[in-house]
Amino acid sequence: MAYVNFISVDKNFVLQTDVSLTNFVRIIEAAKESGANGGNGLHERLYAEVTVKQAGYMYIYLSNDNPTVAEVYFDDFKVTQVKSPVIQTGDYYPFGLTINSYQRENSAPNQYQFNGKELQDELGLDWLDYGARMYMPEIGRWGVEDNMVEKYLSSSPYNYTLNNPILLSDPDGNDISVTNLSESQQKSLLTFAKTNEGRQFLSQFAVGGKEYTIGGEKIVYEKSGKFSNQQLNYITTPKMSGADAKTVARIWNPKKGKWIDLRELNVADVKASARSEGNKFLFAMNVYIGDDQQGNDATYDIGHENFLHVQRMSGEIDGAINDYKSGELAKRGQTGYKASAENVMTGLLQGTYNADLDHKLFVNGKNVSIESFVKSLDKLFGGNSFSELLKKDKKNSR
């Protein structure tokens, strides 16, 4: 019997026992010639196609293992290597450490890896260059302090995304951003930002001098807004039951290391935030837009959430923070019944959710901002398509 044999080992010379990697192909009996003058034996093509998924070595050889003497002739033996179209792949743990990485042999490495950041492998450091500072994915820490350290006094200035890389991202090592909008909804947010009403609204949350990228365009606000101590995040989410969009307000509990929905808030959460250095409360306003909302619908939904809910809730949160720091809440707690300032603040923050009030004012035309915003959009695009969305929204809100 004659064979073409192939044996595979990995880069450490460990035998690969999978039959697709280590095996043989045998010549068939029909190829055997008989008779003194040869006969009409077939010339058989021995062929094997092997897909190799990791770096290593392959030993390929021909053999004649007949139990009796028999001549076997091989001709045109060749090995062809077809390189994979995949040059490099990489999976990551949440904090950015690589796992199951692959790079095609003899290919130029792509240094832009986790979150699209450039790997700096000089001196074997393997740091990621985020622009503002270097990041060490092995330990989930930055090499230098956060430039925005005064905004997050309750957390270490060296930790990555407040130790919550599943929910949060840090695009440049400076400020926290949870912006996770689809490309089309990014454009809708940009349309919102280009109106006078939208620009003024967003300026309340902006950090002065920081560059924001919305829908591919860069926007810089000269001064920090009155709500710049609150995060404002726009997030695409799967279609929600009974709603096209929604707003969720959260507070950061440094003791638990997670965000707490204000509807589920308790006094312990407020105390944990209050006892952080400088009473530096950290709030986030998350605006969720259903992934089925596109174009004008998404632009209108962003305006609805911002002007009906975010504006009022952020104002009440800011008022509660100021009253706490000034001692006003402590005075209220001592009037009529015994309660700490944290107890009073807990009640105030839980009460910021009041969609019924928001929609009542909206239906009665008392929310001037969204009325003006819709007029600006109709003027910008021509026609009255946004006014029609406003009428429909009022009808559904009754």
Protein Blocks (a to p, Z undefined) as FASTA:
>chain_A
ZZdddddddfkopacfbfklgccddddfklpcgdjkopacdcdddddddddfbdcddddd
dddfbfbdcddddehiacdddddfbfbdcdddfkopaehiacdehiacdfblehhiacdf
ehhlopacehjaccdfknopafbdcfklmmmmmbcfkbghhhpaklpccfkopagcfbdc
dfklmmmmmmmmmpmklmmmmmmmpcehiacdeehiacddfbacfklmpccdddddddde
hiabdcddddddfknopacdfklgcfklmmmmmmpghiiacddddddddfkbgcjlmmmm
mmmmmmmmmmmmmmmmmmmmmmmmnommmmmmmgopacdfklmmmmmmmmmpcfklmmmm
mmnopammlmmmmmmmmmmngpjllmmmmmmmmmmmZZ
